[in-house]
Amino acid sequence: MVSSRVLQLLACLASLLSAGAEDDSHLVIAPQSPVLEIGTNFTATCMIINTAEITADDLYWNLSKTTVSKEQYIKINKTALNVTIPITSEKPEWLFCLCKRVSPKVVLNNGRFIHGILLVKGYHPEKPENLSCVAVQNGTYISPSIRCEWEVVGRQTTEVPTTYTLIVRQVLSGETHYTSTPAKTAQVPLNVFPSFMLLDIWVEAHNKLGTIESEHLKKDANYFVKTNPPSDVTVISEKSFPTSLLINWAHPIASEYLRLMYQIRFCRLGSHIWNYVPLEDTSEYIQSFRLQNLRPDTVYVTQVRCKNSLKNHGFWSNWSNNATERTQEDRPRSKPDLWKIVTEDGIKFICKDPELSNGRITRFDIMIQNPKDKIKNGSSEWERIMVNRSEADSSSSHRKITLLKKIPLADKTSVKVYVTAINSVGKSDEALLVIPANANEFAPVEELMVWPHEGQLLLEWKPPTSTAVSEYVVEWVSGGQIDWQRERGSTRRTVIKGNLERFVCYNVSVYPIYSGRIGNPAHAEVFLEEGAPVRGPTVKLNGNPGRNEAKLTWEEIPQHSRRGFITNYTIFYTSGAEIHAITVPANTTSYTLTSLSANTKYDTWIKASTIRGSANGFNHSFTTLKYAPGEIEGIVVGVSLGFLFVVLMTMLICFYKKDLIKKNFWPQIPNPGESTIGNWSPDYPLKAETPKENCLSGISVLDMDICDGKCVIEEDKASLPLKKDKYLSEEHSSGIGGSSCMSSPRQSVSDSDEGGDMADTTSSTIQYSSVVASSGYKGQTPNSHPQQSIFSRSESTQPLLDSEENADMVVQDGSRQFQHFSRQPCCTHNAGNKDTTNCDDFSQLAVEQQEIPQSLDFCPLEEDNEQITPTDELSADWLPTVPVSSYMPQLGGYRPQ
């Protein structure tokens, strides 16, 4: 419920609004343009004026286009409706009151039934904190202005900003000075600085939502003074005091205005660590001070500042400008740091300047002594080594390393080395280093561990258990650069104090020292920080590639390019789109690629990897061979051996089967010299005469008729002895089996008159000839009846067939063509006298020819046959229809030549 007082207030507000409002709107929201505090609830009232068309039930609220829930509405009466909303965001928003009733008047006058207000949001100002004020020195007086600053607490928005007012009031006089600012610092000008007077200073924060004050700062005016730093600061170095410096300065302001106290700080040049003089030593009103217990021949930087001497009053001034001076030299108070480098051809002795050199080192004196020598002869054995140091070298924290001497050292030889350092004032104590004959007799440290930690290298080890260690030497080497440091014998863990670089590999060694004698070291490699390699290894072929393999080799990446420990290598090779990868350990520098394709171009490269990344090397291309080495030689040797084997087998076969080969390729041909063809005539004796010439002549067929006894047989008888002598002579072969055929082809036996011409002619044909009687073979007794004698002759060049050599293998062959050369019968047809007897005999001969057995068939080559066409006087009807063999096989075969 709403209280009656609130209702009265709303009624009064409504009456005022209705009295002053125009007839433009029938809805009014109260309050108008409010400034709201974020985090609170806001209540607004929508009132209906100058109309009875609508009631409070027809109203609703929108907040930035969002309808407010009805649960947040409160109906005051039929003409007023309240809404309560939380203020949460900083952004300004519009709150509208609208009518939801639909009537002609509302629709036509829609703009008069809506009203809105802008909600401006902000934060209530909060109390400023940590107010502080200062009055600075201006020339030789205190400035009349006071500058203050404070911390702003709370938040503020752009629409509701907070303004701060700095107020300074003199308590005694009540004079007030102030200034306003939206910032957190301000300066209030005064007429004159009120020294030794009480001031009251505070800050007010105010905005549209309220006002609040800070804590009041009530102090004496001198409490806020900050003077200038001391002026004319100088430092004096006294030769008789090499460990002290005298500092002088001037007061920045007169003591009538303010009495001051001072503070002094100093450090070595290049160092950022300041040393402060205790305040109780400089709390008096002084103008000089002596710094003591400094290092000789060291440059120091000195600064001075001041403030109000009253306790808890005033502010420290700024530090004065740097005052720099070097202390005087003194003789070295520490030994030179002697060490050694072992090389292949001897030992190098090196040393650092003494840590307390107290001046510029001008030379080193060194003496190398064999332990067997019992007496040192003093200066005569000392060798002087001059050095040139600058002032910067002597003041630098990094001590120079000097090479003293290099000596060859034989095995099992021990030496002692003594070194002293000399400056302009004096010399240091002797440093001793003993090189034992056998360093292995002194045990090394155990379980050495080195690892990076926060930009440093930490070492940890366990001491040897056999002998007490007097001290340790920690050595680290990288790229030919060496450095070392010494640790006490009780040390178990330390950090390397030298300047280390990232991505550089250091070989760290820990040497135990046994009363000057160097023990056996322990080693470890470590990086201060690892990274990806700068580049990968360069790959190349080891020799020439093979047919299916190629051996790759590469060198390790240089130490300065690794930037970390190599974990593995990855070999890539490709012959097109497909890429093959092979991973090998980090200690591998060669690998053989296998299962490659022949006559193929490959590209290969290698990637080196560390725990921080990887890098690829350069590509290398190669082409595999088409044939493997020795493959062509193997093929040639294999083919040659195969050919040799075939040749040997052929020769063996020929040797063991020579008779069969000779029979198949070179059949036995009858010796014409042993032929008895000349004795086959019925009128010639059966005795065979051995011919002198082995010759075959062409075979032709000569038919001889018995009835031709008067003209043919008698002629043959008269010529037979002559022919016999002719055919059996050395110059003229009988025509059987001779290699030198003296008679031309198709030459008949009866052509004896052309024998002379035949002797001059050489032919490659082999001639076979035989005289065949129709009644039987050679050696058979002719019948008492007259028989027809046949003289057959062949010009074939082919060897005799087996059927011709063996009578029992003679086979009739219908395909053979027999050319029969018939001689015309000797009967003549005269005009007036016909010899009928001869013609009858001729007919009888023809009939007898038909009765010749088929086994006497002989087939000469067609190309050497002569076709004889019957003459007009002799009809073809009388020719025999059955082929008559003109060759009589020999049952006993031919005789070998």
Backbone hydrogen bonds, N-H to C=O, Kabsch-Sander energy under -0.5 kcal/mol:
donor,donor_aa,acceptor,acceptor_aa,energy
7,L,3,S,-1.9
8,Q,4,S,-2.4
9,L,5,R,-2.1
10,L,6,V,-2.6
11,A,7,L,-2.6
12,C,8,Q,-2.5
13,L,9,L,-2.6
14,A,10,L,-2.7
15,S,11,A,-2.3
16,L,12,C,-2.2
17,L,13,L,-2.5
18,S,14,A,-2.9
19,A,15,S,-2.1
20,G,16,L,-2.2
21,A,17,L,-1.6
25,S,22,E,-0.7
26,H,112,R,-3.3
27,L,112,R,-0.5
28,V,47,M,-2.0
30,A,45,T,-2.3
36,L,34,P,-0.6
36,L,120,V,-3.8
38,I,122,G,-3.0
39,G,87,I,-3.1
40,T,37,E,-1.5
42,F,85,I,-3.1
44,A,83,V,-2.5
45,T,30,A,-2.6
46,C,81,L,-3.0
47,M,28,V,-3.1
47,M,45,T,-0.5
48,I,79,T,-2.8
49,I,26,H,-2.6
56,A,78,K,-2.3
58,D,55,T,-1.8
59,L,56,A,-1.3
60,Y,98,L,-1.9
62,N,96,F,-2.2
63,L,66,T,-3.6
64,S,62,N,-0.6
64,S,94,W,-2.1
66,T,63,L,-0.6
68,V,61,W,-2.3
72,Q,69,S,-1.7
73,Y,70,K,-1.8
74,I,82,N,-2.2
76,I,74,I,-0.6
76,I,80,A,-1.5
77,N,80,A,-1.2
80,A,77,N,-0.8
81,L,46,C,-2.4
82,N,74,I,-3.7
83,V,44,A,-2.2
84,T,72,Q,-1.6
85,I,42,F,-2.7
87,I,40,T,-2.9
88,T,86,P,-0.7
93,E,119,L,-1.3
95,L,117,I,-2.9
96,F,62,N,-3.1
96,F,94,W,-0.5
97,C,115,H,-3.5
98,L,60,Y,-2.8
99,C,113,F,-0.8
100,K,58,D,-3.1
101,R,58,D,-0.5
103,S,101,R,-0.7
107,V,103,S,-3.0
108,L,104,P,-2.5
109,N,105,K,-1.8
110,N,107,V,-0.9
112,R,109,N,-1.3
113,F,110,N,-1.4
114,I,111,G,-0.5
115,H,97,C,-1.9
117,I,95,L,-2.2
119,L,93,E,-3.8
120,V,34,P,-1.8
120,V,118,L,-0.8
122,G,36,L,-2.0
126,E,153,V,-0.6
129,E,151,E,-2.0
132,S,149,E,-2.3
134,V,147,R,-2.5
135,A,224,F,-4.6
136,V,134,V,-0.5
137,Q,226,K,-1.4
138,N,141,Y,-3.1
141,Y,138,N,-1.3
143,S,136,V,-2.7
146,I,188,V,-2.4
147,R,134,V,-2.4
148,C,186,A,-3.0
149,E,132,S,-2.5
150,W,184,K,-2.1
151,E,129,E,-3.0
157,T,160,V,-0.8
163,T,206,H,-2.8
164,Y,181,T,-2.7
165,T,204,E,-2.6
166,L,179,T,-3.1
167,I,202,W,-2.8
168,V,177,H,-3.9
169,R,200,D,-2.7
170,Q,175,E,-3.0
171,V,169,R,-0.6
171,V,198,L,-1.6
172,L,198,L,-0.5
174,G,170,Q,-2.6
177,H,168,V,-3.3
179,T,166,L,-1.9
181,T,164,Y,-3.1
186,A,148,C,-2.3
188,V,146,I,-2.9
190,L,144,P,-1.0
195,S,193,F,-1.8
197,M,194,P,-1.6
199,L,219,K,-2.8
200,D,169,R,-2.9
201,I,217,L,-1.9
202,W,167,I,-2.0
204,E,165,T,-2.2
205,A,212,I,-3.5
206,H,163,T,-2.4
207,N,210,G,-2.6
210,G,207,N,-1.1
212,I,205,A,-2.7
214,S,203,V,-2.9
215,E,128,P,-0.5
217,L,201,I,-3.4
218,K,216,H,-0.7
219,K,199,L,-1.5
219,K,217,L,-0.7
221,A,197,M,-2.5
223,Y,220,D,-1.7
224,F,221,A,-1.5
225,V,222,N,-1.3
226,K,135,A,-2.2
231,S,250,A,-1.4
234,T,248,N,-2.6
236,I,246,L,-3.1
238,E,244,S,-0.6
241,F,238,E,-1.5
244,S,241,F,-1.5
245,L,291,L,-1.9
246,L,236,I,-2.6
247,I,289,F,-3.6
248,N,234,T,-2.6
249,W,287,Q,-2.4
250,A,231,S,-2.7
257,Y,254,A,-1.2
258,L,254,A,-1.9
261,M,307,K,-2.2
262,Y,282,T,-2.0
263,Q,305,R,-2.2
265,R,303,Q,-2.1
266,F,275,N,-2.3
267,C,301,V,-1.6
269,L,299,V,-2.3
271,S,268,R,-2.3
274,W,272,H,-0.7
275,N,266,F,-3.2
277,V,264,I,-3.0
281,D,278,P,-1.4
282,T,278,P,-0.5
282,T,279,L,-1.1
283,S,279,L,-0.6
286,I,284,E,-1.8
289,F,247,I,-2.6
291,L,245,L,-3.4
291,L,289,F,-0.5
294,L,243,T,-3.5
297,D,328,Q,-1.6
298,T,295,R,-0.6
300,Y,325,E,-3.2
301,V,267,C,-3.0
302,T,323,A,-2.3
303,Q,265,R,-2.4
305,R,263,Q,-1.9
307,K,261,M,-1.6
309,S,259,R,-2.7
313,H,310,L,-1.6
314,G,223,Y,-0.9
315,F,225,V,-1.7
317,S,306,C,-3.1
320,S,304,V,-2.2
323,A,302,T,-2.1
325,E,300,Y,-2.0
327,T,298,T,-2.3
330,D,358,N,-3.1
333,R,356,L,-2.3
334,S,356,L,-0.8
337,D,352,K,-1.4
338,L,336,P,-1.1
339,W,350,I,-3.3
341,I,348,K,-2.7
343,T,341,I,-0.5
343,T,346,G,-2.9
346,G,343,T,-0.6
347,I,407,I,-2.8
348,K,341,I,-3.2
349,F,405,K,-3.2
350,I,339,W,-2.4
350,I,348,K,-0.6
351,C,402,T,-1.9
352,K,337,D,-1.9
353,D,400,K,-1.1
355,E,335,K,-0.6
357,S,354,P,-0.9
357,S,355,E,-0.6
361,I,359,G,-0.5
362,T,422,I,-2.7
363,R,422,I,-1.4
364,F,385,I,-2.8
365,D,420,T,-2.3
366,I,383,E,-2.6
367,M,418,Y,-2.5
369,Q,367,M,-0.5
369,Q,416,K,-3.4
373,D,370,N,-2.2
374,K,372,K,-0.5
377,N,375,I,-0.5
380,S,377,N,-0.8
381,E,378,G,-1.7
382,W,379,S,-0.9
383,E,366,I,-3.1
385,I,364,F,-3.0
387,V,362,T,-2.6
389,R,387,V,-0.5
394,S,390,S,-1.8
395,S,391,E,-1.8
396,S,392,A,-1.2
399,R,397,S,-0.7
402,T,351,C,-2.9
404,L,349,F,-2.9
404,L,402,T,-0.6
405,K,349,F,-1.2
407,I,347,I,-2.4
412,K,437,A,-0.7
413,T,410,A,-0.9
415,V,435,I,-1.5
416,K,369,Q,-3.3
417,V,433,L,-2.6
418,Y,367,M,-3.0
419,V,431,A,-1.8
420,T,365,D,-2.1
422,I,363,R,-2.3
423,N,426,G,-2.9
428,S,421,A,-2.8
431,A,419,V,-3.0
433,L,417,V,-2.0
434,V,516,G,-2.6
435,I,415,V,-2.7
435,I,433,L,-0.5
441,E,438,N,-1.2
442,F,439,A,-1.6
443,A,441,E,-0.6
446,E,462,K,-3.0
449,M,460,E,-2.6
451,W,458,L,-1.9
453,H,456,Q,-3.2
456,Q,453,H,-1.1
458,L,451,W,-2.8
458,L,456,Q,-0.6
459,L,494,T,-2.8
460,E,449,M,-2.1
461,W,492,R,-2.0
462,K,446,E,-3.1
470,S,513,I,-2.3
471,E,513,I,-1.3
472,Y,487,E,-2.6
473,V,511,Y,-2.3
474,V,472,Y,-0.5
474,V,485,Q,-2.9
475,E,473,V,-0.6
475,E,509,S,-3.0
476,W,483,D,-2.5
477,V,507,N,-1.5
478,S,481,Q,-2.3
481,Q,478,S,-2.1
483,D,476,W,-1.6
485,Q,474,V,-2.0
487,E,472,Y,-2.7
489,G,470,S,-1.0
491,T,488,R,-1.5
494,T,459,L,-1.8
496,I,457,L,-2.2
500,L,498,G,-0.8
503,F,529,E,-1.9
504,V,501,E,-0.8
506,Y,526,V,-2.9
507,N,477,V,-2.7
508,V,506,Y,-0.9
508,V,524,A,-3.1
509,S,475,E,-3.2
510,V,522,A,-2.1
511,Y,473,V,-2.8
511,Y,509,S,-0.5
513,I,471,E,-2.9
514,Y,512,P,-0.5
514,Y,517,R,-3.3
515,S,513,I,-0.8
517,R,514,Y,-1.9
518,I,434,V,-1.5
519,G,512,P,-2.7
520,N,442,F,-2.0
522,A,510,V,-1.5
524,A,508,V,-1.8
526,V,506,Y,-2.0
528,L,504,V,-0.8
531,G,563,R,-3.7
534,V,561,S,-2.7
535,R,561,S,-0.6
536,G,616,N,-1.3
539,V,537,P,-0.6
539,V,618,F,-0.6
540,K,553,T,-2.3
542,N,551,K,-2.9
543,G,541,L,-1.0
546,G,549,E,-3.0
550,A,593,L,-1.8
552,L,550,A,-0.6
552,L,591,Y,-3.6
553,T,540,K,-2.9
554,W,589,T,-2.2
555,E,538,T,-0.6
561,S,558,P,-1.8
562,R,558,P,-0.8
562,R,559,Q,-0.8
563,R,559,Q,-0.8
567,T,609,S,-3.0
568,N,609,S,-0.9
569,Y,584,V,-2.3
570,T,607,K,-2.5
571,I,569,Y,-0.5
571,I,582,I,-3.9
572,F,570,T,-0.5
572,F,605,W,-3.0
573,Y,580,H,-2.0
574,T,603,D,-2.3
575,S,578,E,-0.8
580,H,573,Y,-2.6
582,I,571,I,-2.3
584,V,569,Y,-3.0
586,A,567,T,-0.7
588,T,585,P,-1.3
591,Y,552,L,-2.5
593,L,550,A,-3.2
593,L,591,Y,-0.6
596,L,548,N,-2.6
599,N,625,L,-1.2
600,T,597,S,-0.7
602,Y,622,F,-3.5
603,D,574,T,-2.5
604,T,620,H,-2.6
605,W,572,F,-2.1
607,K,570,T,-2.8
608,A,615,A,-2.5
609,S,568,N,-2.0
610,T,613,G,-3.5
613,G,610,T,-0.7
615,A,608,A,-2.1
617,G,606,I,-2.4
620,H,604,T,-2.3
622,F,602,Y,-2.2
624,T,600,T,-2.3
625,L,546,G,-2.1
631,E,628,A,-2.6
632,I,628,A,-0.6
634,G,630,G,-2.6
635,I,631,E,-2.4
636,V,632,I,-3.0
637,V,633,E,-3.1
638,G,634,G,-3.0
639,V,635,I,-3.1
640,S,636,V,-2.9
641,L,637,V,-3.2
642,G,638,G,-2.8
643,F,639,V,-3.1
644,L,640,S,-3.1
645,F,641,L,-2.7
646,V,642,G,-2.6
647,V,643,F,-2.8
648,L,644,L,-3.0
649,M,645,F,-3.0
650,T,646,V,-2.8
651,M,647,V,-2.8
652,L,648,L,-2.8
653,I,649,M,-2.9
654,C,650,T,-3.0
655,F,651,M,-2.4
656,Y,652,L,-3.1
657,K,653,I,-2.9
658,K,655,F,-0.7
661,I,657,K,-2.6
662,K,658,K,-2.8
663,K,659,D,-2.3
664,N,660,L,-2.2
665,F,661,I,-3.0
666,W,661,I,-0.6
666,W,662,K,-1.6
671,N,895,R,-1.4
674,E,671,N,-1.7
675,S,672,P,-1.5
679,N,676,T,-1.8
680,W,677,I,-1.4
684,Y,681,S,-2.0
692,K,728,L,-0.7
695,C,693,E,-1.1
695,C,736,I,-0.8
695,C,738,G,-0.8
696,L,737,G,-0.8
696,L,738,G,-2.7
697,S,735,G,-4.2
697,S,767,Q,-2.4
698,G,767,Q,-0.5
699,I,793,R,-0.7
702,L,700,S,-0.5
702,L,791,F,-4.6
703,D,701,V,-0.5
703,D,821,F,-0.7
704,M,789,S,-1.6
705,D,703,D,-0.5
708,D,705,D,-1.1
709,G,706,I,-1.0
712,V,708,D,-3.4
713,I,708,D,-1.5
714,E,709,G,-1.4
716,D,712,V,-2.9
717,K,713,I,-3.1
718,A,714,E,-2.3
719,S,715,E,-1.3
720,L,716,D,-1.8
723,K,719,S,-2.9
724,K,720,L,-3.2
725,D,721,P,-2.5
726,K,722,L,-2.2
727,Y,723,K,-3.1
728,L,724,K,-2.0
729,S,726,K,-0.7
733,S,731,E,-0.5
736,I,695,C,-0.6
737,G,735,G,-0.5
737,G,767,Q,-0.7
739,S,694,N,-3.4
740,S,694,N,-0.8
741,C,739,S,-0.7
741,C,763,S,-0.8
742,M,740,S,-0.8
747,Q,744,S,-1.0
748,S,746,R,-0.6
751,D,748,S,-1.2
752,S,750,S,-2.0
754,E,751,D,-0.8
755,G,752,S,-1.4
758,M,754,E,-2.0
759,A,755,G,-1.7
760,D,756,G,-0.5
760,D,757,D,-0.8
761,T,742,M,-0.5
761,T,758,M,-1.5
763,S,741,C,-0.9
767,Q,765,T,-0.6
768,Y,794,S,-2.0
770,S,792,S,-3.8
772,V,770,S,-0.6
772,V,790,I,-6.1
773,A,771,V,-0.5
773,A,776,G,-0.7
774,S,788,Q,-1.6
776,G,773,A,-1.4
780,Q,777,Y,-2.0
789,S,787,Q,-0.6
790,I,772,V,-4.7
791,F,702,L,-3.2
792,S,770,S,-4.5
792,S,790,I,-0.7
794,S,699,I,-1.4
794,S,768,Y,-4.9
795,E,698,G,-0.7
795,E,699,I,-0.7
804,E,801,L,-0.8
805,E,801,L,-1.3
806,N,802,D,-2.6
807,A,805,E,-0.6
809,M,806,N,-1.3
810,V,807,A,-1.2
814,G,812,Q,-0.5
816,R,813,D,-1.3
818,F,816,R,-0.6
819,Q,817,Q,-0.6
820,H,818,F,-0.7
821,F,819,Q,-0.7
822,S,820,H,-0.9
830,N,828,T,-1.0
830,N,833,N,-1.0
835,D,828,T,-0.8
835,D,833,N,-0.5
836,T,834,K,-1.3
839,C,835,D,-1.3
840,D,836,T,-2.0
841,D,837,T,-2.6
842,F,838,N,-2.2
843,S,839,C,-1.8
844,Q,840,D,-2.4
845,L,841,D,-2.4
846,A,842,F,-2.0
847,V,843,S,-1.8
848,E,844,Q,-2.2
849,Q,845,L,-2.2
850,Q,846,A,-1.2
851,E,847,V,-0.6
851,E,848,E,-0.9
852,I,849,Q,-1.3
856,L,853,P,-1.2
857,D,854,Q,-1.5
864,D,861,L,-0.7
865,N,862,E,-1.3
868,I,866,E,-0.6
869,T,867,Q,-0.6
875,S,873,E,-0.6
878,W,875,S,-0.9
879,L,876,A,-0.8
885,S,883,P,-0.5
887,Y,856,L,-1.0
890,Q,804,E,-0.8
891,L,889,P,-0.6
893,G,890,Q,-1.2
